[in-house]
Amino acid sequence: MGFSIRPGTIDDLATVQRLNTALFESDRERDPYLNFDWPYQDGEEIFRGVLEGRLGKCWAAESAGEVVGYLTGGLHRTLPSFRPILRGELLTFYVVPDARRQGV
């Protein structure tokens, strides 16, 4: 399976929400307290901000024209201000089961 990585765009919002829902579903047994509606409630605003570049970045993995995975994250200033360093934060990522162990 060949794949490519590209920056996510706002056009990927529905796909990222769908894949994030699949991520939550895969964690259902380990964390029964997850809000499974989050990707379409509070998550929508966060994903919009990331996909628009305001709150971070998104990368999409594609195979045969279909998004098979995504990763969101960003850089944030740490506090206190006397040590102004950036820290990287991985927000969410998911790869569909059929595309795993393929180098995505």
N, C-alpha and C positions, 0 to 999 in steps of 0.2 A: 504494500500500500504506500504510494507516494503521497507526500503532503507538503504544504507550504505554510509559512507563518506570515501573517500580515497584521498591520494595526487594525484593531476593531474600530468600527464606525457606528454612528447612531442607527444606521440601518440594521445593525446586528442586535439591537435591543431585545426583540422578541426571542431570538435564538439564545442569547445569553440568559434570559429569564427562564427559558425552557430547560437549558442545560443546568442552571443553578437549581431548579426544581428537582431534576434527576439526581443532583448531588445530595440534596436534602433527603430524597427518598432512599438513597443508598445508606444514609446515616440513621434512618428511622429506628432501627433496633438498638443502636448505641445511644441515641439521644431522643427519647420520646417527647422532650420538651421543646423541640424545634418548632418554630412557627412556620408551617409548610406553605402559608400564604405570603411569607415575607418577600419572595422574589417579585411579586406583583403588587405588594403594598409598599413598605418603606424601601425595599430593594430597588424599585423602579427609579426613584430619585437618585439613589447612589449610583446605579448602573448608568443612568443618563449622564451624570456628572463625570464618571470615568470615561465613558465612550466619547464625550465631548471634550475630554482633556482637562476639565476643571478640577477633578478630584483624584486624578491619577491617569493610568493608561490601561488599555486592554489590548491583548493580542489574541488573534483567532487562528486556529489551526484548521486548514482546509484540506480535503481530499476529494478529488473528482467534483469540485465545485460546491461541496457541502462542508459546513463548519462541523468539525468532529471534536473540537475542544476549544477552551478559552482559558485565559489567565488574566486576572485583574490585580493591580497593585499600584503603589505610588511611593513617593518620597515625602517625608514629613519632617519638619523642624522639631528637634527635641527641646524640651524645657529642662532646666532653666536657661535663660538667655545668655548667661555668662559662658556657656559652652554650646555655641550655636552650630550644632552638627545636624546632618541629615540622616535619617534612618529609613531604610526601605521596609515596606510592609506589603506582604502578599495578602490580598483580600480574599479572593476565591479563585479556584481553578477546577476544571473538570474535563475529562476526556471520555468519550463514549466507550463502552466496554470493547467493541470490535476494533477500535483504533489503539488500544493500549498495547504496550510492549512493541510498538512499531517505530519508536524513535521520536514521537511527538514531544 
